[in-house]
Amino acid sequence: MLGVCTAASANAAETVALHTSFSPEKLGASTTIAFGFDIAESEGGLPSPLRSVSLSLPAGLNYLDTTLGLAICQPAALLARGLAGCSPNSRLGFGSAFVEVPFGQGAGHEIPHIDALMGPPHGHNTVVLFYADGREPVYAQIIFAGELVAGTERFGGSLNAGVPLIPSVPAGPPVSIVRVRTTIGPAHLTYYERRHGHTVAFHPVGVSLPSRCPRGGFKFLAQFAFQDTTRVTATSTVSCPHRR
């Protein structure tokens, strides 16, 4: 089941649609969380560059039994060698993005691979590294960190990430992010461990859904800040799975 909601600040040009889903949609079971967003400008122009995202996750998710992120990826190794610089056991998910350059014409340019990896913790908080390796037409190797902080009674935690400005050309104006899709969870991930002298592949366990669905479904909330000082809040709800 997919949750989508569009929200905009009353005095802002930017609008944001937040997308969320679980796979599989099974209460009490490990799942992969998919989330993304679409950014537009209310009058059809180029939205301001994105500077930060804070995604609040539904209450009741079980983080204790997950085996995601058994290894730590160091940002310096990631910059120096790309994904080869980090263990496969640090992988947390995958994604992609579309950006618009502030000149020329076109329907947007894809950054086809965004990888989420387990970064060095900040205090007691988990840190997720997002790594994008753009080649054409925007050449940029980007790493930015999201920190998972404790939640409130309403939400189970929030992933807070600052987003660096991405130059369109060397020393040129920054691009505008218009679409992002990414996952956090075991879907399409393979980890490795040594057992009895042999390397064995296995699939990690993701965050688990609670055994009971909260009233009204699983609620997400995201806050976005842009270079032009605009702030936008968007919400999304994943409906309760159908009982089988």
Backbone hydrogen bonds, N-H to C=O, Kabsch-Sander energy under -0.5 kcal/mol:
donor,donor_aa,acceptor,acceptor_aa,energy
3,G,20,T,-2.8
5,C,18,L,-1.4
7,A,16,V,-2.5
9,S,14,E,-0.5
12,A,9,S,-1.6
15,T,40,A,-2.5
16,V,7,A,-2.1
17,A,38,D,-2.3
18,L,5,C,-2.5
19,H,36,G,-2.9
20,T,3,G,-2.0
21,S,34,A,-2.0
22,F,1,M,-0.6
23,S,32,T,-1.6
26,K,24,P,-1.2
28,G,210,P,-1.2
29,A,26,K,-1.7
31,T,207,V,-2.3
32,T,23,S,-1.9
33,I,184,I,-2.7
34,A,21,S,-2.6
34,A,32,T,-0.6
35,F,182,T,-2.6
36,G,19,H,-2.0
37,F,180,V,-1.8
38,D,17,A,-2.1
39,I,178,V,-2.2
40,A,15,T,-2.3
41,E,45,G,-0.5
42,S,13,A,-3.7
44,G,41,E,-2.7
51,R,225,A,-3.2
52,S,225,A,-1.5
53,V,161,A,-2.7
54,S,223,Q,-2.1
55,L,159,L,-2.5
56,S,54,S,-0.6
56,S,221,L,-3.8
57,L,157,G,-3.4
59,A,154,R,-0.7
61,L,58,P,-0.8
62,N,208,S,-2.9
63,Y,61,L,-0.8
66,T,63,Y,-0.6
67,T,205,V,-2.1
68,L,205,V,-0.7
69,G,91,R,-0.6
70,L,89,N,-1.2
71,A,89,N,-1.3
73,C,118,M,-3.3
74,Q,72,I,-0.5
78,L,74,Q,-2.0
79,L,75,P,-2.4
80,A,76,A,-2.0
81,R,77,A,-2.5
82,G,78,L,-1.9
84,A,81,R,-1.0
85,G,82,G,-2.0
86,C,83,L,-1.7
90,S,87,S,-2.0
91,R,88,P,-1.5
92,L,116,A,-3.6
93,G,116,A,-1.4
95,G,114,I,-1.5
96,S,181,R,-2.5
97,A,111,I,-2.0
98,F,179,R,-2.6
99,V,109,H,-2.8
100,E,176,S,-2.7
109,H,99,V,-3.0
111,I,97,A,-3.2
114,I,95,G,-2.3
115,D,131,Y,-2.6
116,A,93,G,-2.1
117,L,129,L,-2.5
118,M,90,S,-2.6
119,G,117,L,-0.6
119,G,127,V,-3.1
122,H,125,N,-1.9
123,G,121,P,-0.7
125,N,122,H,-2.1
126,T,148,L,-0.6
127,V,119,G,-0.5
128,V,146,G,-3.4
129,L,117,L,-3.3
129,L,127,V,-0.5
130,F,128,V,-0.5
130,F,144,F,-3.1
131,Y,115,D,-2.8
131,Y,129,L,-0.6
132,A,130,F,-0.5
132,A,142,I,-2.6
133,D,113,H,-1.1
134,G,132,A,-0.5
134,G,140,A,-2.8
139,Y,137,P,-0.7
140,A,134,G,-1.4
140,A,138,V,-0.8
142,I,132,A,-2.9
142,I,140,A,-0.6
144,F,130,F,-2.0
146,G,128,V,-3.1
147,E,160,N,-2.7
148,L,126,T,-3.0
148,L,146,G,-0.5
149,V,147,E,-0.8
149,V,158,S,-2.8
151,G,156,G,-0.6
152,T,155,F,-1.1
156,G,57,L,-2.1
157,G,57,L,-0.6
158,S,149,V,-1.8
159,L,55,L,-2.8
160,N,147,E,-2.4
160,N,158,S,-0.7
161,A,53,V,-3.2
161,A,159,L,-0.5
162,G,145,A,-0.9
163,V,51,R,-3.7
168,S,173,P,-2.4
172,G,169,V,-3.2
175,V,166,I,-2.8
176,S,100,E,-2.8
177,I,175,V,-0.5
178,V,98,F,-2.4
179,R,98,F,-1.6
180,V,37,F,-2.1
181,R,96,S,-2.5
182,T,35,F,-2.3
183,T,94,F,-2.0
184,I,33,I,-2.5
185,G,92,L,-2.8
189,L,186,P,-2.4
191,Y,202,F,-3.3
193,E,200,V,-2.1
195,R,193,E,-0.5
195,R,198,H,-3.2
198,H,195,R,-1.6
200,V,193,E,-3.4
200,V,198,H,-0.6
202,F,191,Y,-2.4
208,S,62,N,-2.1
209,L,29,A,-2.3
217,G,214,P,-2.4
218,F,238,V,-2.8
219,K,217,G,-0.7
220,F,236,S,-3.4
221,L,56,S,-1.6
222,A,234,A,-3.1
223,Q,54,S,-2.2
224,F,232,V,-3.1
225,A,52,S,-2.0
226,F,230,T,-2.4
227,Q,49,P,-2.7
229,T,226,F,-1.8
232,V,224,F,-2.4
234,A,222,A,-2.8
236,S,220,F,-2.0
238,V,218,F,-2.8
239,S,237,T,-0.6
